[in-house]
Amino acid sequence: MTKPIACTPRHSLTVRLLEANDVVSYREMRLEGLKDHREAFSSSWEYEAGKPESWWTERLEMNTVLNYR
């Protein structure tokens, strides 16, 4: 029988809910994801890039959006 190996985590992970005041960084992160990994989204960079800040703020207010580091 093998013995479990105890290990100390090398990294910590922080997860937080994005709020309306995170709109600028949220927009940047999402547009980067849309540009670099279009296959992971059901939208497109072209569709979202021209949206006004109010559209982005509404997305954050109406949906649960998490950010992790």
N, C-alpha and C positions, 0 to 999 in steps of 0.2 A: 504494500500500500504506500502511495506517495504522500508526503507531508506537504501541506499548503505552505506556500512561500509568502511571508509577510513583506510588504514593500511600502515605502513611503511615497505618497503622491509627489511627483516632481512639478506639477503645474496645478494651479487653481483655475477654476472656471467661474466667472461671474455672469449671471443672467439677469437682465432687467427689462421691465416693460418700457417701451418707448412712449413718450407723451408728445403733446403738440409742440412743446418747446424744443423737441429733437428733430423738427421737420427738415432743417437744412442737411444735417448729417444723414438722416433717413433717405432723403432724395438722392444724395450722392451715392450712398451704398447700394440702393436699389437700381439706379441707372447703371452703375458699374457692373452689377450682377446681370442685368438685362443685356448689356453689351458683350460681356465675357462668356456668359453661359445661357444663351437664349433658350436652349433646350429645357432648362429647369423652370421656365415660367410659361404662363398661359397668356402673356402679354408681350409687347415688344418695346424696345428702346424708342423707336420712332413714335409710337402711340403715347408713351408717358413723358418723354423729354420736354415736350412743349406745354405740359399742363401747368396751370398757375399754382402758386404756393397754397392757396385755399383748398385746392383739390388734394394736395399732399397732406395738409393738416386734417382734412376730413377723413382721409384713410386712416391716419393714426388715431383719431377720436372714435371711429366706428369699428375698428378691428383691433385684435390683439396682435401686436407686433413686438417680438422679443429680439433683443440684441445680446450677444454673448461675446465675451473676451476671455 
